[in-house]
Amino acid sequence: MTRLRTRFGVPEGAVPAGRMIDLPNRGTTYLVDIPGPPGAPALILLHGVACTARLNWFPALTALSERFRVLLFDQRWHGRGIRAGSFRVVDCADDIPAVLDALGLESALCAGYSLGGAVTLLAARRHPNRMRGLVLCATPYRFRETLRERAFHRTYGAFAESVRPCAERAATAHHDRLRTHPVSQSASGEFTRWALRELRSTSGWSSAMAIADIGEFDATAWLPEIAHPTAVVITTRDHAIPVRRQLEMATMIPDAAIHLVNAGHTACVLRADRFVPVLVRACDEVAGRSAKSSRSLGRGQLSCRAE
């Protein structure tokens, strides 16, 4: 048992292997599909910048898969995700219904972390009928508020553009090598090396592209229109996403529930002992509200037909 595994308390087999899937007219990505209990609702997990789906979420997979069919995939230019054009949050949002179509699913709950939360919000706006409920973790609703933030995102954007020709070729070649690399979880003695491989599978240039584009994201105008059952998991010691901004978002989304985690921006992994129980409660709550809403809608439709 490695020190990393001991610290996170991750049981053997908690990081299941996935497979490459093709999303027609979009590209290929790496998907993990954990069945969960019979008839369980589907839950999509979306990771943050400079991470992969499995690395972001591995501490939570065992607990979540006891309740949900858990789906997680690498977002564009991350890990083994789609390599097409530049990174755009809007494309990431449109990838969600494409994944659902590939799996024959009408809709799913969606939980996003940081960048993944912004993608979740945009998907709810662009594809409201495909989203059953939202769980937004360590998520901002806008980025460029202060002079420091604007300078930060402009710098990353300028860097990404300046190195684009050579960086894109290198990142694509690296992605091609990853597709043929064994991706199953290693034995416990190899767990730390597995985690480092996942971390290194996203290039610095890819992260810079994502940071530059996410800097343009601003949901201020339409947050009050979000009608899905929503829970906001606030990381109260977060120095990357200001706590005030997370709280503002929660108050702007109608009837959003607030859940607090006493940890920083890396809570999903480095403070999984605190984060995972709160995440599970938030997902359970949203799933319950979603099911109740569906039952109420069904009764209303039956009443209309009877009349």
PEZIDA-V696833 format. One record per pair of residues at least 4 apart in sequence whose C-alpha atoms are under 6 Angstrom apart, sorted by sequence separation. I is the first residue (numbers start at 1). J is the second residue. D is the distance in whole Angstrom. If there is no record, write none. Layout:
I | J | D
I | J | D
//
This chain:
5 | 9 | 6
23 | 27 | 5
54 | 58 | 5
61 | 65 | 6
64 | 68 | 6
74 | 78 | 6
77 | 81 | 6
101 | 105 | 6
112 | 116 | 4
113 | 117 | 5
123 | 127 | 5
124 | 128 | 5
160 | 164 | 6
163 | 167 | 6
164 | 168 | 6
167 | 171 | 6
186 | 190 | 5
210 | 214 | 6
219 | 223 | 6
263 | 267 | 6
266 | 270 | 6
267 | 271 | 4
268 | 272 | 5
272 | 276 | 5
286 | 290 | 6
5 | 10 | 6
22 | 27 | 6
23 | 28 | 6
65 | 70 | 6
74 | 79 | 6
76 | 81 | 5
77 | 82 | 6
100 | 105 | 5
112 | 117 | 4
144 | 149 | 5
186 | 191 | 6
267 | 272 | 6
22 | 28 | 4
47 | 53 | 5
75 | 81 | 5
76 | 82 | 5
77 | 83 | 6
144 | 150 | 5
250 | 256 | 6
21 | 28 | 5
74 | 81 | 5
124 | 131 | 6
236 | 243 | 6
268 | 275 | 6
21 | 29 | 6
112 | 120 | 6
267 | 275 | 6
20 | 29 | 5
47 | 56 | 6
20 | 30 | 4
19 | 30 | 6
19 | 31 | 5
18 | 31 | 5
18 | 32 | 4
53 | 72 | 6
117 | 136 | 5
53 | 73 | 5
53 | 74 | 5
52 | 74 | 6
109 | 131 | 6
117 | 139 | 5
107 | 130 | 4
108 | 131 | 5
109 | 132 | 5
111 | 134 | 6
107 | 131 | 5
108 | 132 | 5
109 | 133 | 5
110 | 134 | 5
111 | 135 | 4
112 | 136 | 5
113 | 137 | 5
114 | 138 | 5
111 | 136 | 6
112 | 137 | 6
113 | 138 | 6
114 | 139 | 4
231 | 256 | 5
42 | 68 | 6
43 | 69 | 6
93 | 119 | 5
230 | 256 | 5
231 | 257 | 5
232 | 258 | 5
233 | 259 | 5
234 | 260 | 5
235 | 261 | 5
236 | 262 | 5
237 | 263 | 5
238 | 264 | 4
41 | 68 | 5
42 | 69 | 5
43 | 70 | 5
44 | 71 | 5
45 | 72 | 5
52 | 79 | 5
231 | 258 | 6
233 | 260 | 6
236 | 263 | 6
237 | 264 | 4
238 | 265 | 5
40 | 68 | 5
41 | 69 | 6
43 | 71 | 6
44 | 72 | 6
224 | 252 | 5
235 | 263 | 6
36 | 65 | 5
40 | 69 | 6
93 | 122 | 6
224 | 253 | 5
235 | 264 | 6
36 | 66 | 6
93 | 123 | 5
223 | 253 | 6
36 | 68 | 5
36 | 69 | 4
35 | 69 | 5
34 | 69 | 6
34 | 70 | 5
33 | 70 | 6
33 | 71 | 5
32 | 71 | 6
32 | 72 | 5
31 | 72 | 6
31 | 73 | 4
15 | 58 | 6
30 | 73 | 5
30 | 74 | 6
160 | 205 | 6
14 | 62 | 6
160 | 208 | 6
160 | 209 | 6
30 | 80 | 6
29 | 80 | 6
231 | 282 | 6
29 | 81 | 4
156 | 208 | 5
29 | 82 | 5
28 | 82 | 5
27 | 82 | 5
157 | 212 | 5
156 | 212 | 5
229 | 286 | 6
153 | 212 | 5
153 | 215 | 6
43 | 108 | 6
48 | 113 | 5
42 | 108 | 5
43 | 109 | 5
44 | 110 | 5
45 | 111 | 5
46 | 112 | 5
47 | 113 | 5
48 | 114 | 5
49 | 115 | 6
43 | 110 | 6
45 | 112 | 6
48 | 115 | 5
48 | 116 | 5
47 | 116 | 5
46 | 116 | 5
144 | 215 | 6
143 | 215 | 5
142 | 217 | 6
142 | 218 | 4
141 | 218 | 6
141 | 219 | 5
133 | 228 | 5
135 | 230 | 6
133 | 229 | 5
134 | 230 | 5
135 | 231 | 5
136 | 232 | 5
137 | 233 | 5
138 | 234 | 6
133 | 230 | 6
135 | 232 | 6
136 | 233 | 6
138 | 235 | 6
140 | 246 | 6
79 | 201 | 5
87 | 209 | 6
79 | 202 | 5
87 | 210 | 6
78 | 202 | 5
77 | 206 | 6
51 | 199 | 6
50 | 202 | 6
133 | 286 | 6
50 | 207 | 5
17 | 184 | 5
1 | 188 | 5
2 | 189 | 6
60 | 276 | 6
//
